[in-house]
Amino acid sequence: MHDISNLFGPWIIGFYAFLGAALAALYYAAPASRKRLGGTALLAVFSAAGFIGLRLLGGHAAGLGRLVEPAARLLAVIAAINVAGVFAFEVAMPRVGARVSKFVEDLALAVFYALGALAVLSASGANLSGVLATSAVVTGVVAFSLQDTLGNVIGGMVLHLEDSFKPGDWIAVDAYEGVIREVRWRQTTLATLNGDIVVVPNIILMKSPVTVLGRAAGGARWRAVPFNVYYDHNPGEVQAVLDKAFREDPPSGVARDPEPYCGLKDFQPNCAVYELRYYLTDFTSPAGTDSKVRLKVFYALSRAGIKLSVHNRSLILTEAAEQAAEKGARAEQERRHAALRGVDVFQALTEDERSLLARRLKPTPFAAGETLMRQGAVADWLYIVYEGSAEVRVHSGDAGEYRTVRTLGPGDFIGEMGLLTGEPRSATVVADGDVGCYRLDSESFRGVIAGRPAIAESIAGLLAKRRLELAAARETLAGESAARRLGAEEKDLLSRIRKFFRL
């Protein structure tokens, strides 16, 4: 048997020093492989201990040495291969943008383990031809006794070679459905829609039909969310409201292309059955995306005054119920009056005019994350917030970057320039949570301002003053210059208001 120095040469101490330094460096460079690195360090310790023990016992004892020395060599080779594998697969390849699956990584390491074992046997003086012949017999016996296990391994190899599906794809096989987390030698791991982890043997994937419901890269899965609507509104109106809402502002996880759309599915005795059909892009939480879609359906229909149907609807009138309804109606009217009193551009209105507008306000709720208005859009209505909060965002360019300039709360209003002059929106407003608003459109306001055109002058004066106050803060205007600017601004606004309302 060759001396140990024949395998490692005079640099055996340097080998273990280098191995230890590499393990320490990789421990911080590849945190995901720390468990594996800990096992490798243990192998290196056992290998070094074997060599040290042989030296202390005289090196080449005829009995124990013939077993310990090859084992120590093999452990050292395995430790070196593991360090090289972690460096290659977890550090070097990701740095250059290359990635291989766990299966390929395991296969490469297995090949190097086999080559290392043969090298150790050869260095130990073993007859490789005899070893290989014996290995062939043993392999045949093992293959016969482990047919299912080998079937799983071969199935894993075929799945990788065919690339029928890969991690991130959404598949259904037998009673299981979920997103593939990884494909290994023996099994494929699925994360179900309920958050469970299912380990499916590869042989099942090879023998059973597999449905690929969605691809990880650039794929989308078609889904439908059903809901019922009373026959108070015709199908075209329901479809138009939802098509517009989802086209302009789809929830996260919903593909913009192909566009979501509302379809009429069925007719029931008391209601029509619809489906909001969309393509899912986030396979990690389809149920969560369905929930967002239902929320948007509810709020979009509520803003349009369309009620969702329930299976049973009964109407019970009692004296107490009538009193509660009257009390609720009075509270609603008081809330509308209070909302209008908080809008400074309506200070010139009389109580009668304010009451008329209060009756024309339209409750307009929004869900968290929905867009109340979008910068640059043209709309002729004003929102008065009475519940919740919303962010006012100013976007710059087409990059999607924005800056939050204000947070709206109860009593605030937005969109007065759109209501009074038809100007495009100057900012985007997004709901922080559930937001309750009243909407007043130009058609509802037209009757009031047409009955008393002098209101336009008061409103123009208030708007001009507010604009000049903002300009003065930025430009430090004062004296006659500010007065001249105020007069010019008021005339310009009054002219635009009269033109918009055709006064």
C-alpha positions in Angstrom: 0.0 0.0 0.0 1.3 3.4 -0.9 2.3 5.8 1.8 -0.2 8.6 2.6 2.1 11.1 1.2 1.8 9.5 -2.2 -1.8 10.7 -2.4 -1.5 14.2 -1.0 2.2 14.8 -1.3 4.1 17.0 1.2 1.2 19.6 1.2 -1.3 17.5 3.4 -1.3 20.3 6.0 -1.9 22.9 3.3 -4.8 20.8 1.9 -6.7 20.8 5.2 -5.9 24.4 5.9 -7.2 25.4 2.4 -10.3 23.2 2.9 -11.0 24.9 6.3 -10.5 28.4 4.8 -12.8 27.5 1.9 -15.5 26.2 4.2 -15.3 29.4 6.3 -15.6 31.6 3.3 -18.5 29.7 1.7 -20.3 29.7 5.1 -20.8 33.4 4.6 -20.9 33.5 0.8 -23.6 30.8 0.5 -26.0 30.9 3.5 -28.4 28.5 1.8 -25.8 25.7 1.9 -24.7 26.1 5.5 -26.2 22.8 6.6 -24.4 21.0 3.8 -21.1 22.8 4.6 -21.5 21.8 8.2 -21.7 18.1 7.2 -18.6 18.6 4.9 -16.6 20.1 7.8 -17.5 17.0 9.8 -16.2 14.8 7.0 -13.0 16.7 6.9 -12.5 16.4 10.7 -13.1 12.6 10.5 -10.6 12.4 7.6 -7.9 14.3 9.4 -8.6 12.3 12.6 -8.1 9.1 10.7 -4.7 10.2 9.3 -3.6 11.5 12.7 -4.6 8.2 14.4 -2.7 6.2 11.8 0.4 8.3 12.5 0.1 7.9 16.2 -0.4 4.1 15.9 2.6 3.8 13.6 1.1 4.7 10.3 0.6 1.4 8.4 -0.7 -1.1 10.9 -1.5 -4.3 8.9 -5.1 -4.7 10.1 -6.7 -1.4 11.1 -4.6 0.7 8.7 -5.8 -1.1 5.6 -9.4 0.0 6.5 -8.9 3.4 8.1 -6.5 4.9 5.5 -8.8 4.4 2.4 -11.8 5.6 4.5 -9.9 8.8 5.5 -8.8 9.4 1.9 -12.4 8.9 0.6 -13.8 11.3 3.2 -11.2 13.9 2.2 -12.1 13.6 -1.5 -15.8 13.8 -0.7 -15.2 16.9 1.4 -13.2 18.5 -1.4 -15.9 17.7 -4.0 -18.6 19.2 -1.8 -16.7 22.4 -1.4 -16.1 22.6 -5.1 -19.8 21.9 -5.8 -21.0 24.6 -3.4 -18.6 27.2 -4.9 -19.6 26.2 -8.5 -23.4 25.9 -8.1 -24.1 28.4 -5.3 -21.5 31.2 -5.9 -19.8 31.2 -9.3 -22.7 30.2 -11.6 -25.3 32.7 -10.1 -22.7 35.5 -10.5 -22.6 34.9 -14.2 -26.4 34.5 -14.5 -26.3 30.7 -15.0 -28.5 28.3 -13.0 -29.0 24.5 -13.1 -31.7 22.4 -11.4 -31.1 20.5 -8.2 -31.4 17.3 -10.2 -28.5 18.3 -12.5 -26.4 19.4 -9.5 -27.0 16.1 -7.7 -26.2 14.1 -10.9 -22.9 16.0 -11.4 -21.9 15.5 -7.7 -22.8 11.8 -8.0 -20.5 11.4 -11.0 -17.6 13.1 -9.2 -18.2 11.0 -6.1 -17.9 7.8 -8.2 -14.7 9.0 -9.9 -13.3 10.0 -6.5 -14.1 6.7 -5.0 -12.4 4.9 -8.0 -9.3 7.1 -7.6 -9.1 6.3 -3.9 -9.5 2.6 -4.6 -6.8 2.8 -7.2 -4.4 4.7 -5.0 -5.0 2.1 -2.3 -3.8 -0.7 -4.6 -7.3 -2.3 -5.2 -7.9 -4.2 -8.5 -10.3 -2.0 -10.3 -11.4 -4.6 -12.8 -12.4 -7.0 -10.0 -14.2 -4.1 -8.2 -16.1 -3.2 -11.3 -17.1 -6.8 -12.0 -18.3 -7.2 -8.4 -20.1 -3.9 -8.6 -22.0 -5.0 -11.7 -23.3 -8.1 -9.8 -24.3 -6.0 -6.8 -25.9 -3.4 -9.0 -28.1 -6.1 -10.6 -29.2 -7.4 -7.2 -30.0 -3.9 -5.9 -31.8 -2.9 -9.1 -34.1 -6.0 -8.8 -34.9 -5.3 -5.1 -35.4 -1.6 -5.5 -37.5 -1.4 -8.7 -39.9 1.3 -7.4 -37.0 3.5 -6.2 -35.2 3.1 -9.4 -38.4 3.9 -11.3 -38.7 7.1 -9.4 -35.1 8.0 -10.2 -35.5 7.2 -13.9 -38.7 9.1 -13.9 -36.9 12.2 -12.4 -34.3 11.9 -15.2 -36.9 11.7 -17.9 -38.8 14.6 -16.5 -35.7 16.7 -16.6 -34.7 15.6 -20.1 -38.2 16.2 -21.6 -38.7 19.5 -19.7 -42.5 18.9 -19.7 -42.9 21.1 -16.7 -40.5 22.8 -14.3 -40.4 24.6 -10.9 -42.9 27.4 -10.8 -45.4 25.7 -13.2 -49.0 25.0 -11.9 -50.0 21.4 -12.5 -52.7 18.9 -11.6 -52.1 15.1 -11.2 -54.5 12.6 -9.8 -56.0 14.3 -6.7 -53.2 16.8 -6.3 -53.0 20.3 -7.7 -50.3 22.9 -6.9 -47.2 24.8 -8.0 -44.0 22.8 -8.5 -41.4 23.8 -6.0 -38.7 21.4 -7.1 -38.1 18.1 -9.1 -35.6 15.8 -7.4 -34.3 12.3 -8.0 -37.1 10.5 -6.3 -40.0 12.9 -6.0 -41.5 16.2 -7.1 -42.6 18.6 -4.5 -45.9 20.6 -4.9 -47.2 23.5 -2.9 -51.0 23.3 -3.0 -53.3 26.2 -3.2 -54.1 25.7 0.5 -50.4 26.0 1.5 -49.8 22.3 2.0 -46.7 20.6 0.8 -47.3 17.4 -1.2 -44.4 15.0 -2.2 -45.4 13.1 -5.3 -43.2 10.1 -6.4 -41.9 10.6 -9.9 -43.2 7.3 -11.0 -46.8 8.6 -10.5 -46.0 11.6 -12.7 -44.7 9.1 -15.3 -47.8 6.9 -15.2 -50.6 9.4 -14.7 -51.9 12.2 -16.9 -50.5 15.5 -15.8 -52.4 18.8 -16.6 -50.2 21.9 -16.9 -52.6 24.6 -15.7 -50.1 27.5 -16.0 -46.5 28.1 -17.0 -44.1 29.9 -14.6 -42.5 32.1 -17.4 -44.8 34.3 -19.3 -47.8 32.0 -18.7 -51.3 32.8 -17.4 -54.1 30.6 -16.2 -57.7 31.4 -17.1 -60.1 31.7 -14.2 -63.7 32.7 -13.7 -65.3 34.3 -10.6 -69.2 33.9 -10.6 -71.7 36.4 -9.1 -75.4 37.1 -9.3 -77.2 40.4 -10.1 -80.9 41.2 -9.9 -82.9 41.9 -13.1 -83.1 45.5 -12.1 -80.3 46.3 -14.6 -79.9 44.9 -18.0 -76.9 42.6 -18.8 -75.3 45.1 -21.2 -75.1 47.7 -18.3 -73.5 45.2 -15.9 -71.0 44.1 -18.5 -70.0 47.6 -19.5 -69.4 48.7 -15.9 -67.1 45.7 -15.1 -65.3 45.7 -18.4 -64.4 49.3 -17.9 -63.4 48.9 -14.3 -61.1 45.9 -14.9 -59.7 47.3 -18.2 -58.6 50.6 -16.5 -57.4 49.3 -13.1 -57.1 45.5 -12.8 -56.1 44.1 -9.4 -52.6 42.7 -8.9 -52.3 39.2 -10.2 -54.7 39.8 -13.0 -53.3 40.0 -16.5 -53.9 43.1 -18.6 -53.5 41.1 -21.8 -55.7 39.2 -22.6 -58.1 41.7 -21.0 -60.5 40.6 -18.2 -64.2 40.6 -19.2 -67.6 40.0 -17.8 -69.7 37.3 -19.3 -73.4 36.3 -18.9 -73.4 32.7 -17.8 -77.0 31.8 -16.9 -80.6 32.9 -16.1 -82.1 32.1 -12.7 -85.7 32.8 -11.5 -84.7 35.9 -9.5 -81.3 36.9 -10.9 -78.9 36.6 -13.8 -75.6 34.7 -13.3 -72.4 36.4 -14.5 -68.7 35.5 -14.5 -65.8 37.8 -14.4 -63.2 36.0 -16.5 -59.6 36.8 -16.2 -56.1 35.4 -16.7 -54.1 34.7 -13.5 -50.4 35.7 -13.5 -49.6 35.0 -9.8 -49.7 31.3 -9.3 -48.7 31.5 -5.7 -52.0 32.8 -4.5 -54.9 32.2 -6.9 -57.5 32.3 -4.0 -56.1 35.7 -3.0 -56.4 37.1 -6.5 -60.0 35.7 -6.7 -60.8 37.6 -3.5 -59.4 40.8 -5.0 -61.5 40.3 -8.1 -64.6 39.8 -6.0 -63.9 43.0 -4.0 -63.5 45.0 -7.2 -66.7 43.5 -8.7 -68.6 44.5 -5.5 -67.2 48.1 -5.4 -67.5 48.7 -9.1 -71.1 47.6 -9.1 -71.9 49.5 -5.9 -70.5 52.7 -7.5 -72.8 52.1 -10.5 -75.8 51.5 -8.2 -76.1 47.8 -9.2 -76.9 45.4 -6.4 -75.6 41.9 -6.1 -78.3 39.2 -5.7 -78.6 36.9 -2.7 -80.3 33.5 -2.8 -83.2 34.5 -0.5 -84.6 38.0 -0.2 -87.5 38.7 2.2 -89.0 42.0 3.1 -90.5 42.4 6.6 -92.1 45.8 7.4 -92.8 46.7 11.0 -93.2 50.0 12.7 -89.7 49.8 14.3 -88.2 49.0 10.9 -89.9 52.0 9.3 -88.6 54.2 12.1 -85.1 52.8 11.7 -85.3 53.4 8.0 -86.5 57.0 8.5 -83.7 57.6 11.0 -81.1 56.2 8.6 -82.4 58.4 5.8 -82.2 61.5 8.0 -78.7 60.6 9.1 -77.7 60.1 5.5 -79.1 63.6 4.5 -77.3 65.2 7.4 -74.0 63.6 6.3 -74.5 64.8 2.7 -75.2 68.3 3.9 -72.1 68.2 6.1 -70.0 67.0 3.2 -71.2 69.8 1.0 -70.6 72.4 3.7 -66.9 71.3 3.8 -66.4 72.1 0.1 -65.3 75.8 0.0 -66.3 76.3 -3.6 -69.9 75.7 -2.6 -69.9 78.4 0.1 -71.9 80.7 -2.2 -74.8 78.3 -2.4 -78.0 78.8 -0.4 -79.5 76.1 1.9 -82.1 75.3 -0.8 -79.4 74.9 -3.5 -77.2 72.8 -1.1 -80.2 70.6 -0.3 -80.8 70.1 -4.0 -77.2 69.1 -4.6 -77.3 66.8 -1.5 -80.1 64.8 -3.1 -78.1 64.4 -6.2 -74.9 63.1 -4.6 -74.1 59.6 -5.5 -72.5 57.2 -2.9 -69.3 55.9 -4.5 -67.2 53.4 -2.4 -63.7 52.2 -3.2 -61.7 49.2 -2.0 -58.1 49.4 -0.8 -55.7 49.9 -3.7 -58.4 51.1 -6.2 -57.8 54.2 -8.2 -60.3 57.1 -7.6 -58.9 59.1 -10.4 -55.9 58.9 -12.7 -53.5 61.8 -13.6 -54.3 63.1 -17.1 -57.7 61.5 -17.4 -60.7 63.7 -18.3 -63.7 63.4 -16.0 -66.4 66.0 -15.1 -67.1 65.0 -11.4 -65.9 65.8 -7.9 -65.4 63.4 -5.0 -66.1 64.3 -1.4 -64.5 61.9 1.1 -66.6 61.1 4.1 -64.9 57.9 5.3 -61.4 56.4 5.0 -58.3 57.9 3.5 -56.6 58.1 0.1 -53.2 59.1 -1.3 -52.7 61.9 -3.8 -49.9 60.9 -6.1 -48.1 63.0 -8.7 -46.5 60.9 -11.5 -43.5 62.0 -13.5 -43.0 60.7 -17.1 -44.0 57.2 -18.2 -41.7 55.3 -15.8 -44.4 54.8 -13.2 -42.5 56.8 -10.6 -44.6 59.0 -8.4 -44.5 61.2 -5.3 -47.2 61.2 -2.6 -48.1 64.9 -2.0 -51.1 64.6 0.3 -53.3 62.2 2.2 -57.1 62.8 2.0 -59.4 62.0 4.8 -63.1 62.7 5.8 -64.1 66.2 4.8 -61.6 66.5 2.0 -62.7 66.8 -1.7 -60.9 66.3 -5.0 -61.6 66.9 -8.7 -63.3 70.4 -8.4 -61.5 71.6 -11.6 -62.9 68.6 -13.5 -66.4 69.4 -12.2 -66.2 73.1 -13.0 -64.1 73.4 -16.1 -63.6 69.8 -17.5 -59.8 70.0 -17.0 -57.8 66.7 -17.0 -56.9 65.4 -13.6 -53.7 66.9 -12.2 -52.9 63.9 -10.0 -53.7 60.2 -9.3 -55.6 59.3 -6.2 -55.5 55.8 -4.7 -57.5 54.4 -1.8 -55.4 53.5 1.3 -58.2 51.3 2.6 -61.9 51.2 2.2 -63.0 54.7 1.2 -66.5 56.2 1.2 -67.1 59.1 -1.2 -69.9 61.1 -2.6 -69.7 61.9 -6.3 -71.2 65.0 -7.8 -71.1 65.2 -11.6 -71.4 68.3 -13.8 -74.8 67.4 -15.1 -76.2 67.4 -11.5 -74.5 70.7 -10.8 -75.6 72.3 -14.1 -79.2 72.8 -12.9 -78.1 74.8 -9.9 -75.6 77.0 -11.6 -77.9 77.6 -14.6 -80.6 78.8 -12.2 -78.3 81.4 -10.7 -75.3 82.2 -12.9 -73.9 84.6 -10.3 -72.6 81.5 -8.5 -70.0 81.1 -11.2 -68.4 84.4 -10.3 -68.2 83.5 -6.6 -66.7 80.1 -7.4 -64.2 81.6 -9.9 -63.1 84.1 -7.2 -62.5 81.3 -4.6 -60.6 79.1 -7.0 -58.5 82.0 -8.3 -57.7 83.0 -4.7 -56.6 79.5 -3.8 -54.5 79.1 -6.9 -52.8 82.4 -6.2 -52.1 81.5 -2.6 -50.3 78.4 -3.8 -48.4 80.4 -6.4 -47.5 83.1 -3.9 -46.0 80.5 -1.6 -43.8 79.3 -4.4 -43.0 82.6 -6.1 -43.3 85.0 -3.1 -45.6 87.3 -4.9 -46.8 90.5 -3.1 -48.4 93.9 -3.6 -49.8 95.0 -7.0 -48.2 92.0 -8.8 -50.3 89.6 -6.8 -53.5 91.7 -7.2 -53.0 91.8 -11.0 -52.5 88.1 -11.1 -55.6 87.4 -9.0 -57.8 89.5 -11.3 -56.4 87.8 -14.4 -56.8 84.4 -12.9 -60.4 85.0 -11.8 -61.4 86.3 -15.2 -59.8 83.2 -16.9 -61.5 80.8 -14.6 -64.9 82.5 -14.9 -64.6 82.4 -18.7 -63.8 78.7 -18.6 -66.7 77.9 -16.2 -69.2 79.8 -18.3 -68.0 78.1 -21.4 -68.1 74.6 -19.8 -71.7 75.1 -18.5 -72.7 77.1 -21.6 -73.9 80.0 -19.4 
